[in-house]
Amino acid sequence: MKKIIALSIVAAALAVSACNTVSGVGRDVSAAGSAVTSGAEQAKN
C-alpha cells in the first residue's frame, strides 16, 4: 500500500512539472510570434 501511495505522489509531481514545461513552451512560442509580427509591421512601414 505504501508503494502505491509513493508512486502516486511521484506520478502527480511529474504531471505537474510537465504542465509547467508545456506552459513555458507556450509562452516562448507566443513571444516569438509577437517578435515576428512586430518585425513584419516595422518592415511594412
Predicted model as a PDB file, atoms N, CA, C, CB and O in Angstrom, pLDDT in the B-factor column:
MODEL        1                                                                  
ATOM      1  N   MET A   1       0.828  -1.198   0.000  1.00 78.00           N  
ATOM      2  CA  MET A   1       0.000   0.000   0.000  1.00 78.00           C  
ATOM      3  C   MET A   1       0.872   1.263   0.000  1.00 78.00           C  
ATOM      4  CB  MET A   1      -0.942  -0.002   1.219  1.00 78.00           C  
ATOM      5  O   MET A   1       0.553   2.239  -0.679  1.00 78.00           O  
ATOM      6  N   LYS A   2       1.960   1.240   0.754  1.00 81.00           N  
ATOM      7  CA  LYS A   2       2.834   2.401   0.811  1.00 81.00           C  
ATOM      8  C   LYS A   2       3.486   2.657  -0.539  1.00 81.00           C  
ATOM      9  CB  LYS A   2       3.898   2.213   1.884  1.00 81.00           C  
ATOM     10  O   LYS A   2       3.708   3.809  -0.912  1.00 81.00           O  
ATOM     11  N   LYS A   3       3.798   1.583  -1.279  1.00 84.00           N  
ATOM     12  CA  LYS A   3       4.406   1.752  -2.599  1.00 84.00           C  
ATOM     13  C   LYS A   3       3.439   2.425  -3.556  1.00 84.00           C  
ATOM     14  CB  LYS A   3       4.852   0.401  -3.166  1.00 84.00           C  
ATOM     15  O   LYS A   3       3.840   3.272  -4.355  1.00 84.00           O  
ATOM     16  N   ILE A   4       2.184   2.059  -3.482  1.00 85.00           N  
ATOM     17  CA  ILE A   4       1.176   2.654  -4.371  1.00 85.00           C  
ATOM     18  C   ILE A   4       1.039   4.140  -4.080  1.00 85.00           C  
ATOM     19  CB  ILE A   4      -0.194   1.946  -4.207  1.00 85.00           C  
ATOM     20  O   ILE A   4       0.953   4.952  -5.001  1.00 85.00           O  
ATOM     21  N   ILE A   5       1.019   4.494  -2.806  1.00 84.00           N  
ATOM     22  CA  ILE A   5       0.902   5.909  -2.437  1.00 84.00           C  
ATOM     23  C   ILE A   5       2.132   6.672  -2.899  1.00 84.00           C  
ATOM     24  CB  ILE A   5       0.715   6.067  -0.911  1.00 84.00           C  
ATOM     25  O   ILE A   5       2.014   7.770  -3.442  1.00 84.00           O  
ATOM     26  N   ALA A   6       3.302   6.103  -2.689  1.00 85.00           N  
ATOM     27  CA  ALA A   6       4.541   6.770  -3.104  1.00 85.00           C  
ATOM     28  C   ALA A   6       4.573   6.944  -4.619  1.00 85.00           C  
ATOM     29  CB  ALA A   6       5.773   5.969  -2.633  1.00 85.00           C  
ATOM     30  O   ALA A   6       4.948   8.010  -5.108  1.00 85.00           O  
ATOM     31  N   LEU A   7       4.188   5.917  -5.362  1.00 84.00           N  
ATOM     32  CA  LEU A   7       4.163   6.019  -6.824  1.00 84.00           C  
ATOM     33  C   LEU A   7       3.140   7.039  -7.295  1.00 84.00           C  
ATOM     34  CB  LEU A   7       3.862   4.660  -7.447  1.00 84.00           C  
ATOM     35  O   LEU A   7       3.368   7.737  -8.283  1.00 84.00           O  
ATOM     36  N   SER A   8       2.025   7.130  -6.605  1.00 86.00           N  
ATOM     37  CA  SER A   8       1.005   8.117  -6.956  1.00 86.00           C  
ATOM     38  C   SER A   8       1.525   9.534  -6.755  1.00 86.00           C  
ATOM     39  CB  SER A   8      -0.261   7.899  -6.124  1.00 86.00           C  
ATOM     40  O   SER A   8       1.275  10.420  -7.573  1.00 86.00           O  
ATOM     41  N   ILE A   9       2.248   9.739  -5.663  1.00 84.00           N  
ATOM     42  CA  ILE A   9       2.812  11.069  -5.394  1.00 84.00           C  
ATOM     43  C   ILE A   9       3.844  11.430  -6.455  1.00 84.00           C  
ATOM     44  CB  ILE A   9       3.454  11.118  -3.987  1.00 84.00           C  
ATOM     45  O   ILE A   9       3.867  12.560  -6.942  1.00 84.00           O  
ATOM     46  N   VAL A  10       4.687  10.483  -6.809  1.00 85.00           N  
ATOM     47  CA  VAL A  10       5.702  10.729  -7.845  1.00 85.00           C  
ATOM     48  C   VAL A  10       5.029  11.028  -9.181  1.00 85.00           C  
ATOM     49  CB  VAL A  10       6.654   9.510  -7.984  1.00 85.00           C  
ATOM     50  O   VAL A  10       5.434  11.949  -9.890  1.00 85.00           O  
ATOM     51  N   ALA A  11       4.012  10.257  -9.523  1.00 83.00           N  
ATOM     52  CA  ALA A  11       3.305  10.476 -10.789  1.00 83.00           C  
ATOM     53  C   ALA A  11       2.642  11.857 -10.814  1.00 83.00           C  
ATOM     54  CB  ALA A  11       2.245   9.375 -11.011  1.00 83.00           C  
ATOM     55  O   ALA A  11       2.665  12.541 -11.837  1.00 83.00           O  
ATOM     56  N   ALA A  12       2.057  12.258  -9.696  1.00 81.00           N  
ATOM     57  CA  ALA A  12       1.425  13.578  -9.624  1.00 81.00           C  
ATOM     58  C   ALA A  12       2.460  14.687  -9.765  1.00 81.00           C  
ATOM     59  CB  ALA A  12       0.663  13.737  -8.302  1.00 81.00           C  
ATOM     60  O   ALA A  12       2.210  15.690 -10.433  1.00 81.00           O  
ATOM     61  N   ALA A  13       3.613  14.510  -9.142  1.00 80.00           N  
ATOM     62  CA  ALA A  13       4.675  15.518  -9.252  1.00 80.00           C  
ATOM     63  C   ALA A  13       5.161  15.638 -10.693  1.00 80.00           C  
ATOM     64  CB  ALA A  13       5.853  15.165  -8.326  1.00 80.00           C  
ATOM     65  O   ALA A  13       5.390  16.744 -11.184  1.00 80.00           O  
ATOM     66  N   LEU A  14       5.317  14.513 -11.362  1.00 75.00           N  
ATOM     67  CA  LEU A  14       5.746  14.542 -12.769  1.00 75.00           C  
ATOM     68  C   LEU A  14       4.697  15.209 -13.650  1.00 75.00           C  
ATOM     69  CB  LEU A  14       6.026  13.117 -13.276  1.00 75.00           C  
ATOM     70  O   LEU A  14       5.036  15.965 -14.560  1.00 75.00           O  
ATOM     71  N   ALA A  15       3.443  14.934 -13.387  1.00 74.00           N  
ATOM     72  CA  ALA A  15       2.373  15.536 -14.187  1.00 74.00           C  
ATOM     73  C   ALA A  15       2.355  17.051 -14.020  1.00 74.00           C  
ATOM     74  CB  ALA A  15       1.010  14.945 -13.793  1.00 74.00           C  
ATOM     75  O   ALA A  15       2.174  17.785 -14.992  1.00 74.00           O  
ATOM     76  N   VAL A  16       2.542  17.513 -12.801  1.00 72.00           N  
ATOM     77  CA  VAL A  16       2.542  18.960 -12.543  1.00 72.00           C  
ATOM     78  C   VAL A  16       3.744  19.621 -13.218  1.00 72.00           C  
ATOM     79  CB  VAL A  16       2.561  19.244 -11.019  1.00 72.00           C  
ATOM     80  O   VAL A  16       3.614  20.692 -13.811  1.00 72.00           O  
ATOM     81  N   SER A  17       4.902  18.990 -13.128  1.00 73.00           N  
ATOM     82  CA  SER A  17       6.083  19.585 -13.754  1.00 73.00           C  
ATOM     83  C   SER A  17       5.951  19.579 -15.275  1.00 73.00           C  
ATOM     84  CB  SER A  17       7.355  18.831 -13.329  1.00 73.00           C  
ATOM     85  O   SER A  17       6.431  20.501 -15.935  1.00 73.00           O  
ATOM     86  N   ALA A  18       5.318  18.572 -15.834  1.00 71.00           N  
ATOM     87  CA  ALA A  18       5.114  18.524 -17.285  1.00 71.00           C  
ATOM     88  C   ALA A  18       4.193  19.658 -17.723  1.00 71.00           C  
ATOM     89  CB  ALA A  18       4.525  17.158 -17.711  1.00 71.00           C  
ATOM     90  O   ALA A  18       4.423  20.272 -18.764  1.00 71.00           O  
ATOM     91  N   CYS A  19       3.167  19.938 -16.952  1.00 69.00           N  
ATOM     92  CA  CYS A  19       2.260  21.036 -17.292  1.00 69.00           C  
ATOM     93  C   CYS A  19       3.000  22.359 -17.264  1.00 69.00           C  
ATOM     94  CB  CYS A  19       1.063  21.077 -16.327  1.00 69.00           C  
ATOM     95  O   CYS A  19       2.776  23.210 -18.125  1.00 69.00           O  
ATOM     96  N   ASN A  20       3.877  22.546 -16.293  1.00 71.00           N  
ATOM     97  CA  ASN A  20       4.649  23.784 -16.226  1.00 71.00           C  
ATOM     98  C   ASN A  20       5.571  23.903 -17.430  1.00 71.00           C  
ATOM     99  CB  ASN A  20       5.461  23.846 -14.924  1.00 71.00           C  
ATOM    100  O   ASN A  20       5.761  24.998 -17.958  1.00 71.00           O  
ATOM    101  N   THR A  21       6.139  22.802 -17.863  1.00 75.00           N  
ATOM    102  CA  THR A  21       7.034  22.822 -19.017  1.00 75.00           C  
ATOM    103  C   THR A  21       6.264  23.207 -20.277  1.00 75.00           C  
ATOM    104  CB  THR A  21       7.716  21.450 -19.202  1.00 75.00           C  
ATOM    105  O   THR A  21       6.729  24.038 -21.057  1.00 75.00           O  
ATOM    106  N   VAL A  22       5.110  22.619 -20.477  1.00 71.00           N  
ATOM    107  CA  VAL A  22       4.296  22.925 -21.651  1.00 71.00           C  
ATOM    108  C   VAL A  22       3.854  24.384 -21.618  1.00 71.00           C  
ATOM    109  CB  VAL A  22       3.067  21.992 -21.723  1.00 71.00           C  
ATOM    110  O   VAL A  22       3.813  25.057 -22.648  1.00 71.00           O  
ATOM    111  N   SER A  23       3.528  24.856 -20.439  1.00 75.00           N  
ATOM    112  CA  SER A  23       3.134  26.258 -20.302  1.00 75.00           C  
ATOM    113  C   SER A  23       4.285  27.187 -20.679  1.00 75.00           C  
ATOM    114  CB  SER A  23       2.671  26.546 -18.866  1.00 75.00           C  
ATOM    115  O   SER A  23       4.072  28.199 -21.347  1.00 75.00           O  
ATOM    116  N   GLY A  24       5.485  26.852 -20.262  1.00 77.00           N  
ATOM    117  CA  GLY A  24       6.658  27.660 -20.599  1.00 77.00           C  
ATOM    118  C   GLY A  24       6.915  27.682 -22.095  1.00 77.00           C  
ATOM    119  O   GLY A  24       7.252  28.723 -22.660  1.00 77.00           O  
ATOM    120  N   VAL A  25       6.757  26.535 -22.733  1.00 77.00           N  
ATOM    121  CA  VAL A  25       6.946  26.462 -24.185  1.00 77.00           C  
ATOM    122  C   VAL A  25       5.906  27.340 -24.878  1.00 77.00           C  
ATOM    123  CB  VAL A  25       6.843  24.989 -24.687  1.00 77.00           C  
ATOM    124  O   VAL A  25       6.224  28.039 -25.841  1.00 77.00           O  
ATOM    125  N   GLY A  26       4.684  27.305 -24.398  1.00 80.00           N  
ATOM    126  CA  GLY A  26       3.625  28.137 -24.985  1.00 80.00           C  
ATOM    127  C   GLY A  26       3.949  29.616 -24.887  1.00 80.00           C  
ATOM    128  O   GLY A  26       3.716  30.371 -25.831  1.00 80.00           O  
ATOM    129  N   ARG A  27       4.483  30.031 -23.753  1.00 81.00           N  
ATOM    130  CA  ARG A  27       4.863  31.445 -23.605  1.00 81.00           C  
ATOM    131  C   ARG A  27       6.004  31.803 -24.548  1.00 81.00           C  
ATOM    132  CB  ARG A  27       5.270  31.747 -22.149  1.00 81.00           C  
ATOM    133  O   ARG A  27       6.010  32.886 -25.132  1.00 81.00           O  
ATOM    134  N   ASP A  28       6.977  30.894 -24.700  1.00 83.00           N  
ATOM    135  CA  ASP A  28       8.104  31.157 -25.601  1.00 83.00           C  
ATOM    136  C   ASP A  28       7.641  31.285 -27.044  1.00 83.00           C  
ATOM    137  CB  ASP A  28       9.147  30.047 -25.488  1.00 83.00           C  
ATOM    138  O   ASP A  28       8.083  32.180 -27.764  1.00 83.00           O  
ATOM    139  N   VAL A  29       6.755  30.396 -27.466  1.00 84.00           N  
ATOM    140  CA  VAL A  29       6.241  30.438 -28.839  1.00 84.00           C  
ATOM    141  C   VAL A  29       5.436  31.725 -29.052  1.00 84.00           C  
ATOM    142  CB  VAL A  29       5.359  29.186 -29.137  1.00 84.00           C  
ATOM    143  O   VAL A  29       5.526  32.353 -30.107  1.00 84.00           O  
ATOM    144  N   SER A  30       4.661  32.105 -28.056  1.00 88.00           N  
ATOM    145  CA  SER A  30       3.875  33.328 -28.158  1.00 88.00           C  
ATOM    146  C   SER A  30       4.778  34.552 -28.278  1.00 88.00           C  
ATOM    147  CB  SER A  30       2.953  33.470 -26.948  1.00 88.00           C  
ATOM    148  O   SER A  30       4.503  35.452 -29.071  1.00 88.00           O  
ATOM    149  N   ALA A  31       5.848  34.587 -27.496  1.00 84.00           N  
ATOM    150  CA  ALA A  31       6.785  35.712 -27.560  1.00 84.00           C  
ATOM    151  C   ALA A  31       7.476  35.763 -28.924  1.00 84.00           C  
ATOM    152  CB  ALA A  31       7.835  35.605 -26.433  1.00 84.00           C  
ATOM    153  O   ALA A  31       7.677  36.841 -29.483  1.00 84.00           O  
ATOM    154  N   ALA A  32       7.835  34.601 -29.451  1.00 86.00           N  
ATOM    155  CA  ALA A  32       8.472  34.564 -30.772  1.00 86.00           C  
ATOM    156  C   ALA A  32       7.502  35.055 -31.845  1.00 86.00           C  
ATOM    157  CB  ALA A  32       8.956  33.133 -31.104  1.00 86.00           C  
ATOM    158  O   ALA A  32       7.901  35.787 -32.750  1.00 86.00           O  
ATOM    159  N   GLY A  33       6.248  34.664 -31.751  1.00 87.00           N  
ATOM    160  CA  GLY A  33       5.242  35.128 -32.708  1.00 87.00           C  
ATOM    161  C   GLY A  33       5.048  36.626 -32.638  1.00 87.00           C  
ATOM    162  O   GLY A  33       4.886  37.285 -33.666  1.00 87.00           O  
ATOM    163  N   SER A  34       5.064  37.164 -31.444  1.00 88.00           N  
ATOM    164  CA  SER A  34       4.936  38.620 -31.290  1.00 88.00           C  
ATOM    165  C   SER A  34       6.127  39.342 -31.902  1.00 88.00           C  
ATOM    166  CB  SER A  34       4.804  38.995 -29.806  1.00 88.00           C  
ATOM    167  O   SER A  34       5.966  40.393 -32.523  1.00 88.00           O  
ATOM    168  N   ALA A  35       7.321  38.784 -31.731  1.00 86.00           N  
ATOM    169  CA  ALA A  35       8.521  39.409 -32.301  1.00 86.00           C  
ATOM    170  C   ALA A  35       8.463  39.393 -33.824  1.00 86.00           C  
ATOM    171  CB  ALA A  35       9.794  38.690 -31.811  1.00 86.00           C  
ATOM    172  O   ALA A  35       8.844  40.372 -34.467  1.00 86.00           O  
ATOM    173  N   VAL A  36       7.995  38.304 -34.402  1.00 86.00           N  
ATOM    174  CA  VAL A  36       7.875  38.202 -35.865  1.00 86.00           C  
ATOM    175  C   VAL A  36       6.838  39.210 -36.371  1.00 86.00           C  
ATOM    176  CB  VAL A  36       7.478  36.750 -36.289  1.00 86.00           C  
ATOM    177  O   VAL A  36       7.056  39.887 -37.376  1.00 86.00           O  
ATOM    178  N   THR A  37       5.727  39.297 -35.673  1.00 88.00           N  
ATOM    179  CA  THR A  37       4.675  40.236 -36.075  1.00 88.00           C  
ATOM    180  C   THR A  37       5.183  41.668 -36.010  1.00 88.00           C  
ATOM    181  CB  THR A  37       3.432  40.074 -35.182  1.00 88.00           C  
ATOM    182  O   THR A  37       4.933  42.469 -36.912  1.00 88.00           O  
ATOM    183  N   SER A  38       5.898  41.983 -34.937  1.00 86.00           N  
ATOM    184  CA  SER A  38       6.448  43.339 -34.776  1.00 86.00           C  
ATOM    185  C   SER A  38       7.445  43.632 -35.894  1.00 86.00           C  
ATOM    186  CB  SER A  38       7.133  43.499 -33.386  1.00 86.00           C  
ATOM    187  O   SER A  38       7.420  44.719 -36.472  1.00 86.00           O  
ATOM    188  N   GLY A  39       8.302  42.700 -36.199  1.00 82.00           N  
ATOM    189  CA  GLY A  39       9.279  42.883 -37.279  1.00 82.00           C  
ATOM    190  C   GLY A  39       8.604  43.078 -38.612  1.00 82.00           C  
ATOM    191  O   GLY A  39       9.039  43.916 -39.402  1.00 82.00           O  
ATOM    192  N   ALA A  40       7.559  42.335 -38.884  1.00 82.00           N  
ATOM    193  CA  ALA A  40       6.827  42.455 -40.142  1.00 82.00           C  
ATOM    194  C   ALA A  40       6.154  43.822 -40.245  1.00 82.00           C  
ATOM    195  CB  ALA A  40       5.780  41.335 -40.264  1.00 82.00           C  
ATOM    196  O   ALA A  40       6.142  44.435 -41.312  1.00 82.00           O  
ATOM    197  N   GLU A  41       5.598  44.295 -39.134  1.00 84.00           N  
ATOM    198  CA  GLU A  41       4.938  45.600 -39.142  1.00 84.00           C  
ATOM    199  C   GLU A  41       5.964  46.710 -39.405  1.00 84.00           C  
ATOM    200  CB  GLU A  41       4.204  45.847 -37.798  1.00 84.00           C  
ATOM    201  O   GLU A  41       5.689  47.650 -40.151  1.00 84.00           O  
ATOM    202  N   GLN A  42       7.139  46.596 -38.792  1.00 83.00           N  
ATOM    203  CA  GLN A  42       8.173  47.609 -38.990  1.00 83.00           C  
ATOM    204  C   GLN A  42       8.683  47.590 -40.432  1.00 83.00           C  
ATOM    205  CB  GLN A  42       9.337  47.384 -38.010  1.00 83.00           C  
ATOM    206  O   GLN A  42       8.948  48.646 -41.007  1.00 83.00           O  
ATOM    207  N   ALA A  43       8.822  46.419 -41.010  1.00 85.00           N  
ATOM    208  CA  ALA A  43       9.305  46.305 -42.391  1.00 85.00           C  
ATOM    209  C   ALA A  43       8.277  46.848 -43.383  1.00 85.00           C  
ATOM    210  CB  ALA A  43       9.633  44.840 -42.725  1.00 85.00           C  
ATOM    211  O   ALA A  43       8.632  47.376 -44.436  1.00 85.00           O  
ATOM    212  N   LYS A  44       7.013  46.711 -43.032  1.00 82.00           N  
ATOM    213  CA  LYS A  44       5.944  47.168 -43.910  1.00 82.00           C  
ATOM    214  C   LYS A  44       5.905  48.697 -43.964  1.00 82.00           C  
ATOM    215  CB  LYS A  44       4.590  46.616 -43.438  1.00 82.00           C  
ATOM    216  O   LYS A  44       5.564  49.273 -44.997  1.00 82.00           O  
ATOM    217  N   ASN A  45       6.250  49.344 -42.870  1.00 74.00           N  
ATOM    218  CA  ASN A  45       6.152  50.823 -42.784  1.00 74.00           C  
ATOM    219  C   ASN A  45       7.389  51.479 -43.207  1.00 74.00           C  
ATOM    220  CB  ASN A  45       5.826  51.271 -41.403  1.00 74.00           C  
ATOM    221  O   ASN A  45       7.472  52.707 -43.194  1.00 74.00           O  
TER     222      ASN A  45                                                      
ENDMDL                                                                          
END                                                                             
